[in-house]
Amino acid sequence: KWSKIPAECKGWYHSQHQFRLGQIQNTAIQSDCQVLHMLCLKADGTCDTKALGECFKKVQAEAKSNAASIHVSSLLTTQVPAMSDHLDDLLRQGVNVFLYQEPSKTDVATETK
């Protein structure tokens, strides 16, 4: 069921339907689990802060309409530090946010030695 996430994301890119900065795409994994892709990185890999804000408004609306919680990897907040402020905003709006601390590549390399 998780393998369809990259396929649907690639399909979104190839179709170009609503594929622009500030948009989100929803991949349903099962009835109670969805993955939301946020399009907020420019072609050069830097974050478009305006698009990030637009994405988070949509994520907040999705979470509230479905009484859902948001689960985020620390890898994302490391790559896009501005995301942390938006996650704090979600918390202030009453959305449950769970941040998962992922091991870094350095941590994994150290553990295997």
C-alpha positions in Angstrom: 0.0 0.0 0.0 2.9 2.4 0.7 4.4 1.8 -2.7 1.7 3.8 -4.4 2.9 7.0 -2.8 5.9 7.7 -5.2 3.9 6.5 -8.2 1.0 8.9 -7.5 3.5 11.7 -6.9 5.1 11.0 -10.2 1.7 10.8 -11.8 0.8 14.3 -10.4 4.0 15.6 -12.0 3.3 14.0 -15.4 -0.3 15.1 -15.6 0.6 18.6 -14.5 -2.9 19.0 -13.1 -2.8 21.5 -10.3 1.0 21.0 -10.3 2.2 24.4 -9.2 3.8 26.0 -6.1 1.4 26.2 -3.2 -0.7 23.1 -4.1 -1.0 19.9 -2.2 -1.8 16.4 -3.5 -3.5 13.7 -1.4 -2.6 10.0 -1.6 -5.0 7.8 0.3 -3.2 4.8 1.9 -6.3 3.4 3.6 -9.5 4.9 4.9 -7.8 6.5 7.9 -4.4 7.3 6.5 -3.5 9.8 3.9 -0.2 11.3 2.7 -0.3 14.9 1.6 2.4 16.1 -0.8 3.2 19.8 -0.6 4.6 21.6 -3.6 6.8 24.3 -2.1 10.3 23.8 -3.4 11.6 25.8 -6.3 13.5 24.2 -9.2 16.8 25.1 -7.4 15.7 23.1 -4.3 15.1 26.2 -2.1 11.8 26.7 -0.3 9.3 29.2 -1.6 8.0 30.5 1.7 4.8 31.9 0.2 4.0 28.5 -1.4 4.9 26.8 1.9 2.3 29.0 3.7 -0.3 28.3 1.1 0.3 24.6 1.4 0.0 24.7 5.2 -3.3 26.5 4.9 -4.6 23.6 2.8 -3.1 21.0 5.2 -4.8 22.7 8.1 -8.1 22.7 6.3 -7.7 19.0 5.5 -6.7 18.1 9.0 -9.6 20.0 10.6 -12.3 18.7 8.1 -11.1 15.1 8.8 -10.3 15.5 12.5 -6.9 14.3 11.6 -3.5 14.6 13.1 -0.3 15.5 11.2 2.8 13.3 11.3 6.1 14.8 10.1 9.6 13.5 9.8 12.5 15.5 11.3 14.2 15.1 7.9 11.6 17.5 6.5 12.0 20.1 9.2 15.8 19.9 8.7 15.5 20.4 5.0 12.9 23.2 5.3 13.4 24.9 8.6 10.5 27.3 7.9 8.2 24.4 8.3 8.6 24.4 12.1 6.8 27.7 12.4 3.9 26.4 10.4 3.7 23.3 12.5 3.6 25.5 15.6 0.7 27.4 13.9 -1.1 24.1 13.4 -0.7 23.3 17.1 -2.1 26.7 18.1 -5.1 26.0 15.8 -5.8 22.7 17.7 -4.4 20.3 15.2 -2.4 17.4 16.7 1.1 17.3 15.3 3.6 14.5 15.8 7.2 15.0 14.9 9.3 11.9 14.3 13.0 12.1 15.1 14.7 10.1 12.3 18.3 9.0 12.6 20.7 10.9 10.4 23.0 9.1 8.0 25.9 9.7 10.4 23.9 8.1 13.3 23.2 5.0 11.2 26.8 4.7 10.0 28.1 4.9 13.6 25.6 2.2 14.8 26.8 -0.2 12.1 30.5 0.1 13.0 
